[in-house]
């Protein structure tokens, strides 16, 4: 006998409330960050290197230097703002996705003769919108996470002190340095992730009895696909986020100009520094995030049904 197919809660016709999405999204963000924090620190260090693509600056060398010079706890530098960011990001991302999904579904129901969107393409559009909403909500924490993780001294920087320094040097808008390429990067990555996830779910339906934890498997494929396409934008935004503290004597970071600068001085591979470690982080993060979200919603809905029956 085949296994009962679990509901895909990310479909545009799924019945998920904003509160359910927020709770499940928060849980998915918290767990995903807790598991992948060290990989994130290594990825950021690699992306900030400006020494070409020499083998001596690979992930193994970076980890060795970090452990020798800063200790094992350095792998969790920037973890406080990152954990806050992931929880808020997960809640905002999945809540926005649910609300936009519902709005699009209502639009199709109300105007069927004018609006008809393929489910997978709908995931691309809605996912991009959810990525933008999540970025606007959590960007200052992303900036803080990057700056704290970029600190290579043995002394841990205080999150509060870092926030104060940004305010004194750059004012309010200093907390949003690099948000333009970030919006483009995250909107693209998130849209492609949800699009890839839905395609993978559709394709894997025939294998649902053979592949355990199908949500996690599809999430892994989705994360790898989206990150591979958009990684250059992620590298560019990381450079912008630390520019004012690493090279304060230089002129303000211009995204277009520095894109060309990286291309000229480091070559196309300069945009893919830290990609292998990022893939090791992003694919599992997406897998964990989507898996936990789907299972959290299933648990929430099951508990709600049981409670309703008991009260009846």
PALUM-874596 format. One line per field, with one value per residue (C-alpha): residue number from 1; x, y, z; residue in one letter. Coordinates in steps of 0.25 Angstrom, whole numbers, plus 5000, padded with zeros to 4 digits. Example, Ala and Ser with C-alpha at 12.3 -4.5 7.8 and 13.67 -1.06 7.14 Angstrom:
REM PALUM-874596
k <- [1, 2]
X <- [5049, 5055]
Y <- [4982, 4996]
Z <- [5031, 5029]
r <- [A, S]
***
This chain:
REM PALUM-874596
k <- [1, 2, 3, 4, 5, 6, 7, 8, 9, 10, 11, 12, 13, 14, 15, 16, 17, 18, 19, 20, 21, 22, 23, 24, 25, 26, 27, 28, 29, 30, 31, 32, 33, 34, 35, 36, 37, 38, 39, 40, 41, 42, 43, 44, 45, 46, 47, 48, 49, 50, 51, 52, 53, 54, 55, 56, 57, 58, 59, 60, 61, 62, 63, 64, 65, 66, 67, 68, 69, 70, 71, 72, 73, 74, 75, 76, 77, 78, 79, 80, 81, 82, 83, 84, 85, 86, 87, 88, 89, 90, 91, 92, 93, 94, 95, 96, 97, 98, 99, 100, 101, 102, 103, 104, 105, 106, 107, 108, 109, 110, 111, 112, 113, 114, 115, 116, 117, 118, 119, 120, 121, 122, 123, 124, 125, 126, 127, 128, 129, 130, 131, 132, 133, 134, 135, 136, 137, 138, 139, 140, 141, 142, 143, 144, 145, 146, 147, 148, 149, 150, 151, 152, 153, 154, 155, 156, 157, 158, 159, 160, 161, 162, 163, 164, 165, 166, 167, 168, 169, 170, 171, 172, 173, 174, 175, 176, 177, 178, 179, 180, 181, 182, 183, 184, 185, 186, 187, 188, 189, 190, 191, 192, 193, 194, 195, 196, 197, 198, 199, 200, 201, 202, 203, 204, 205, 206, 207, 208, 209, 210, 211, 212, 213, 214, 215, 216, 217, 218, 219, 220, 221, 222, 223, 224, 225, 226, 227, 228, 229, 230, 231, 232, 233, 234, 235, 236, 237, 238, 239, 240, 241, 242, 243, 244, 245, 246, 247, 248, 249, 250, 251, 252, 253, 254, 255, 256, 257, 258, 259, 260, 261, 262, 263, 264, 265, 266, 267, 268, 269, 270, 271, 272, 273, 274, 275, 276, 277, 278, 279, 280, 281, 282, 283, 284, 285, 286, 287, 288, 289, 290, 291, 292, 293, 294, 295, 296, 297, 298, 299, 300, 301, 302, 303, 304, 305, 306, 307, 308, 309, 310, 311, 312]
X <- [5000, 5005, 5008, 4998, 5002, 5004, 4998, 5007, 5004, 5011, 5001, 4993, 4980, 4985, 4977, 4987, 4984, 4994, 4996, 4999, 5009, 5016, 5017, 5022, 5031, 5038, 5041, 5047, 5056, 5061, 5064, 5070, 5080, 5083, 5088, 5096, 5102, 5117, 5115, 5110, 5122, 5131, 5124, 5124, 5139, 5141, 5132, 5140, 5154, 5160, 5172, 5168, 5163, 5176, 5175, 5181, 5169, 5159, 5149, 5159, 5170, 5159, 5154, 5168, 5172, 5159, 5161, 5175, 5174, 5160, 5156, 5144, 5134, 5137, 5129, 5117, 5121, 5109, 5099, 5090, 5086, 5086, 5077, 5067, 5068, 5065, 5053, 5047, 5051, 5044, 5032, 5031, 5034, 5024, 5013, 5015, 5016, 5002, 4996, 5001, 4997, 4983, 4981, 4986, 4976, 4965, 4968, 4968, 4955, 4948, 4954, 4956, 4955, 4966, 4975, 4981, 4995, 5002, 5004, 5019, 5020, 5011, 5021, 5032, 5024, 5019, 5032, 5039, 5029, 5031, 5046, 5045, 5036, 5045, 5057, 5051, 5047, 5060, 5071, 5078, 5080, 5086, 5096, 5099, 5101, 5111, 5119, 5120, 5124, 5134, 5142, 5155, 5160, 5159, 5151, 5136, 5129, 5117, 5104, 5099, 5113, 5113, 5099, 5104, 5116, 5107, 5098, 5109, 5117, 5105, 5092, 5079, 5082, 5095, 5086, 5082, 5095, 5095, 5080, 5078, 5086, 5081, 5066, 5070, 5078, 5067, 5055, 5062, 5067, 5054, 5045, 5054, 5054, 5039, 5038, 5048, 5042, 5028, 5034, 5042, 5029, 5021, 5032, 5034, 5020, 5022, 5034, 5027, 5027, 5042, 5048, 5047, 5045, 5041, 5039, 5054, 5058, 5051, 5056, 5070, 5068, 5061, 5072, 5083, 5077, 5073, 5087, 5095, 5087, 5088, 5101, 5108, 5098, 5100, 5115, 5113, 5104, 5113, 5125, 5115, 5111, 5125, 5131, 5131, 5138, 5148, 5152, 5147, 5157, 5151, 5139, 5125, 5122, 5115, 5109, 5110, 5124, 5129, 5122, 5132, 5143, 5142, 5140, 5153, 5162, 5157, 5150, 5137, 5140, 5142, 5127, 5127, 5136, 5131, 5121, 5124, 5122, 5110, 5104, 5107, 5100, 5088, 5083, 5082, 5076, 5065, 5063, 5062, 5054, 5043, 5043, 5041, 5030, 5022, 5023, 5020, 5007, 5003, 5005, 4998, 4986, 4985, 4985, 4974, 4966, 4967, 4964, 4952, 4947, 4949, 4941, 4930]
Y <- [5000, 5014, 5025, 5036, 5048, 5060, 5073, 5083, 5096, 5105, 5103, 5115, 5107, 5102, 5106, 5113, 5125, 5136, 5132, 5118, 5122, 5132, 5121, 5110, 5120, 5125, 5110, 5107, 5120, 5117, 5102, 5105, 5115, 5107, 5096, 5104, 5115, 5111, 5109, 5123, 5129, 5122, 5126, 5141, 5140, 5134, 5144, 5156, 5151, 5160, 5151, 5144, 5130, 5123, 5110, 5115, 5123, 5111, 5107, 5098, 5108, 5118, 5109, 5105, 5120, 5124, 5112, 5115, 5130, 5132, 5119, 5110, 5120, 5129, 5120, 5126, 5141, 5149, 5138, 5147, 5156, 5144, 5136, 5148, 5150, 5136, 5135, 5149, 5145, 5131, 5137, 5149, 5140, 5129, 5139, 5148, 5136, 5131, 5145, 5147, 5133, 5135, 5148, 5143, 5131, 5140, 5148, 5136, 5132, 5145, 5148, 5134, 5140, 5150, 5143, 5129, 5126, 5113, 5108, 5107, 5121, 5126, 5121, 5129, 5142, 5140, 5135, 5148, 5157, 5149, 5151, 5166, 5167, 5158, 5166, 5180, 5174, 5168, 5175, 5182, 5169, 5163, 5175, 5173, 5158, 5160, 5171, 5162, 5150, 5158, 5162, 5154, 5158, 5149, 5159, 5158, 5171, 5175, 5175, 5188, 5194, 5191, 5197, 5210, 5211, 5210, 5220, 5230, 5228, 5226, 5230, 5222, 5219, 5212, 5200, 5198, 5199, 5190, 5188, 5190, 5178, 5170, 5172, 5168, 5156, 5151, 5153, 5145, 5134, 5133, 5133, 5122, 5114, 5113, 5111, 5100, 5094, 5093, 5087, 5077, 5073, 5071, 5063, 5054, 5051, 5037, 5035, 5039, 5024, 5023, 5036, 5038, 5053, 5057, 5072, 5072, 5066, 5076, 5087, 5083, 5083, 5097, 5103, 5098, 5103, 5117, 5119, 5115, 5125, 5137, 5135, 5147, 5156, 5151, 5153, 5167, 5170, 5164, 5173, 5186, 5182, 5182, 5193, 5204, 5197, 5189, 5201, 5214, 5222, 5218, 5225, 5220, 5206, 5207, 5194, 5195, 5200, 5190, 5179, 5183, 5184, 5170, 5165, 5172, 5169, 5155, 5150, 5143, 5133, 5145, 5145, 5131, 5131, 5123, 5116, 5102, 5105, 5113, 5102, 5093, 5103, 5108, 5094, 5088, 5101, 5101, 5087, 5088, 5101, 5096, 5082, 5088, 5098, 5087, 5078, 5089, 5093, 5078, 5077, 5091, 5087, 5073, 5078, 5088, 5077, 5069, 5081, 5084, 5070, 5070, 5082, 5077]
Z <- [5000, 4996, 5006, 5008, 5000, 5009, 5006, 4999, 5007, 4997, 4986, 4983, 4986, 5000, 5012, 5021, 5031, 5033, 5047, 5044, 5033, 5043, 5054, 5045, 5037, 5050, 5054, 5041, 5041, 5055, 5053, 5039, 5045, 5057, 5048, 5038, 5045, 5044, 5029, 5028, 5035, 5026, 5013, 5017, 5020, 5006, 4999, 5005, 5000, 4989, 4986, 4973, 4973, 4978, 4984, 4997, 5000, 4999, 5010, 5017, 5018, 5023, 5034, 5038, 5039, 5047, 5057, 5059, 5061, 5066, 5073, 5070, 5075, 5064, 5055, 5062, 5061, 5057, 5062, 5070, 5059, 5050, 5058, 5060, 5045, 5041, 5051, 5046, 5031, 5032, 5038, 5028, 5016, 5018, 5023, 5011, 5002, 5008, 5007, 4993, 4989, 4994, 4987, 4974, 4976, 4979, 4966, 4958, 4964, 4962, 4948, 4941, 4927, 4930, 4940, 4938, 4943, 4943, 4958, 4957, 4950, 4961, 4971, 4964, 4965, 4979, 4984, 4978, 4986, 4999, 4997, 4996, 5008, 5016, 5012, 5016, 5029, 5033, 5025, 5037, 5044, 5031, 5031, 5045, 5043, 5032, 5039, 5052, 5044, 5035, 5048, 5048, 5062, 5074, 5081, 5078, 5074, 5081, 5073, 5081, 5079, 5064, 5063, 5070, 5061, 5048, 5053, 5056, 5043, 5033, 5040, 5039, 5024, 5028, 5033, 5019, 5011, 4999, 5000, 4985, 4980, 4992, 4988, 4974, 4979, 4989, 4980, 4970, 4979, 4987, 4974, 4968, 4981, 4982, 4967, 4967, 4979, 4973, 4960, 4969, 4976, 4963, 4958, 4970, 4972, 4965, 4975, 4988, 4993, 4990, 4995, 5010, 5015, 5001, 5005, 5009, 4997, 4988, 4997, 4995, 4980, 4980, 4989, 4980, 4967, 4972, 4979, 4967, 4958, 4967, 4975, 4968, 4973, 4987, 4987, 4982, 4993, 5004, 4998, 5000, 5014, 5019, 5010, 5020, 5031, 5023, 5013, 5019, 5012, 4998, 4991, 4994, 4988, 4975, 4971, 4956, 4956, 4966, 4958, 4947, 4956, 4962, 4947, 4943, 4955, 4959, 4947, 4946, 4957, 4966, 4968, 4972, 4984, 4995, 4985, 4989, 5004, 5001, 4993, 5005, 5014, 5005, 5000, 5014, 5019, 5008, 5011, 5026, 5024, 5015, 5022, 5036, 5030, 5023, 5036, 5045, 5038, 5037, 5052, 5055, 5046, 5052, 5066, 5062, 5057, 5069, 5078, 5070, 5071, 5086, 5088, 5079]
r <- [X, X, X, X, X, X, X, X, X, X, X, X, X, X, X, X, X, X, X, X, X, X, X, X, X, X, X, X, X, X, X, X, X, X, X, X, X, X, X, X, X, X, X, X, X, X, X, X, X, X, X, X, X, X, X, X, X, X, X, X, X, X, X, X, X, X, X, X, X, X, X, X, X, X, X, X, X, X, X, X, X, X, X, X, X, X, X, X, X, X, X, X, X, X, X, X, X, X, X, X, X, X, X, X, X, X, X, X, X, X, X, X, X, X, X, X, X, X, X, X, X, X, X, X, X, X, X, X, X, X, X, X, X, X, X, X, X, X, X, X, X, X, X, X, X, X, X, X, X, X, X, X, X, X, X, X, X, X, X, X, X, X, X, X, X, X, X, X, X, X, X, X, X, X, X, X, X, X, X, X, X, X, X, X, X, X, X, X, X, X, X, X, X, X, X, X, X, X, X, X, X, X, X, X, X, X, X, X, X, X, X, X, X, X, X, X, X, X, X, X, X, X, X, X, X, X, X, X, X, X, X, X, X, X, X, X, X, X, X, X, X, X, X, X, X, X, X, X, X, X, X, X, X, X, X, X, X, X, X, X, X, X, X, X, X, X, X, X, X, X, X, X, X, X, X, X, X, X, X, X, X, X, X, X, X, X, X, X, X, X, X, X, X, X, X, X, X, X, X, X, X, X, X, X, X, X, X, X, X, X, X, X]
***
